[in-house]
Amino acid sequence: MVDVVLEHLTKYYGKVRAIEDINLHIKDKEFLVLLGPSGCGKTTTLRCIAGLETPTSGNIYMGGKLVNEIPTKDRNVAMVFQSWALYPHMTVFDNIAFPLKMRKYPRDEIQRKVKEVAELLQISELLDRKPRELSGGQQQRVALGRAIVREPNVFLMDEPLSNLDAKLRVYMRAELKALQRRLGVTTIYVTHDQIEAMTMADRIALLNDGLLQQVGTAEDIYTRPANLFVAGFIGSPPMNFIDGSFVEKYPEKAYIDTGFFMLDISESKDIIKKNATSDELVIGIRPEHITLSRKPAEGAIKTKVYVVEPLGRKVIVNLQVGDTIFKVEEDPKFKLESGEEVWMIFNKDKLYIFDKKTGKTII
C-alpha cells in the first residue's frame, strides 16, 4: 500500500508563491491528475513529491512515512518528463536498462526485466535501435519503460504527452491509462490539458495561482464546480458568464438584472439571499444547456448571431448580448447566418449562480 499525502505543502521562491497550503491525499493505485494553467504550481508540487525541490513548509508522506528529508534516489519514485530525456548514444535496451545498471542489478535480471517491460509496452522489436530512429510515440514508450523497469512505488509524470501530435496524443492517453491499471502503481500526472485530465484521471486536483481550487472526479468538477475559476476552466467550449445584480420584487419575485435581460430566479431567491455576500452576482450556463429558437418564447432572450463555428457533428454558435458573447452548441441542421436575430433559452435546471465578490458557487 503506497499512498501519498501532502500536508499543508508550501513552496516559495523568495517572496514569490509557487504553492501554498496544499492538502491532498492520493490513494494507493490511484491515477491523480494535477491540472491547471501555466504557472499554477503543478510542476512545483510534483518536484516537491519527487524530492527535487525542498518545501518551504509542510510535510510529504509516502506509504505513511515522512519523506521530507529522504533524498530523491531513496524515495522509490520514477519520473517521466515532457522531454523524455533519452540518451541518444544508447540503444533502446540500454536506455531502459540504465536505472537497473546504476543499481548494480545482475546482468540476467536486467535482461529479464527489460524484455518484460518491452513486451508490456509492445516495443520488443525496437530494443536495438537508437532514439533518433524512433517516432515520438515510440520514444515516449521507451521513457515509460525506463520508469516502469524500476518497479517504483509511485509514478510522477510531467506532461509526458505534450510533444506528441494531436492524433497520437489521443491514442496514448488510452494506452497510458490502461497501462497504469495493469501495473496498479500510484500515479501523479501533471497537465494543463483539461481533456487529458478528464479522460485519464480517477480524480483531478485543480490548481490556480499556487492554491488548490477543487479535488474530485471529472464529473464532480464539471457538474459541481466550487467557484468561478473551476467553472470557467473545465469545459470546452467554456461556460458562459454574465454579470448581474440581484433584484427582489415584492412579494415573491426575484431577478438577476444583467442590464440586457432580466432572469427570473424566484425559486432560488432564499438560497441566494442566505449565501451571497452582496447583490453582485454572476450567471453561468454551459453551451450545451442553451437552446435556440427563431421565434420568441417565454423566458427567451433576444440575441444576434455573431459568428458560427462548424465542427462537423455540431456547430458552435456565438451570440452577441450587449458586450458579452455567448457560445451555444447546436445541431448543424439548424442553419444560422452572422447578423441573424435569434432567441436563446436557458435550461434553468443547469443554471449556475456565483458570488461575484468571492467567486464561490451559490447555485
C-alpha positions, 0 to 999 in steps of 0.5 A: 500500500503506497499512498501519498499525502501532502500536508499543508505543502508550501513552496516559495521562491523568495517572496514569490508563491509557487504553492501554498497550503496544499492538502491532498491525499492520493490513494494507493493505485490511484491515477491523480491528475494535477491540472491547471494553467501555466504557472499554477504550481503543478510542476512545483508540487510534483518536484516537491513529491519527487524530492527535487525541490525542498518545501518551504513548509509542510510535510510529504508522506509516502506509504505513511512515512515522512519523506521530507528529508529522504533524498530523491534516489531513496524515495522509490519514485520514477519520473517521466518528463515532457522531454523524455530525456533519452540518451541518444548514444544508447540503444533502446535496451540500454536506455531502459536498462540504465536505472537497473545498471546504476543499481548494480542489478545482475546482468540476467535480471536486467535482461529479464526485466527489460524484455518484460517491460518491452513486451508490456509496452509492445516495443520488443522489436525496437530494443536495438535501435537508437532514439533518433530512429524512433517516432515520438510515440515510440520514444515516449514508450521507451521513457515509460519503460525506463520508469516502469523497469524500476518497479517504483512505488509511485509514478510522477509524470510531467506532461509526458504527452505534450510533444506528441501530435494531436492524433497520437496524443489521443491514442496514448492517453488510452494506452497510458491509462490502461497501462497504469491499471495493469501495473496498479502503481500510484500515479501523479500526472501533471497537465494543463490539458483539461481533456487529458485530465478528464479522460485519464484521471480517477480524480483531478486536483485543480490548481490556480495561482499556487492554491488548490481550487477543487479535488474530485472526479471529472464529473464532480468538477464539471457538474459541481464546480466550487467557484468561478475559476473551476467553472470557467476552466473545465469545459470546452467550449467554456461556460458562459458568464454574465454579470448581474445584480440581484433584484427582489420584487415584492412579494415573491419575485426575484431577478438577476438584472444583467442590464440586457435581460432580466432572469427570473430566479424566484425559486432560488431567491432564499438560497441566494439571499442566505449565501451571497455576500452582496447583490453582485452576482454572476450567471453561468450556463454551459453551451450545451444547456442553451437552446435556440429558437427563431421565434420568441418564447417565454423566458427567451432572450433576444440575441444576434448571431455573431459568428458560427463555428462548424465542427462537423457533428455540431456547430458552435454558435456565438451570440452577441448580448450587449458586450458579452458573447455567448457560445451555444452548441447546436445541431448543424441542421439548424442553419444560422447566418452572422447578423441573424436575430435569434432567441436563446433559452436557458435550461434553468435546471443547469443554471449556475449562480456565483458570488461575484465578490468571492467567486464561490458557487451559490447555485 
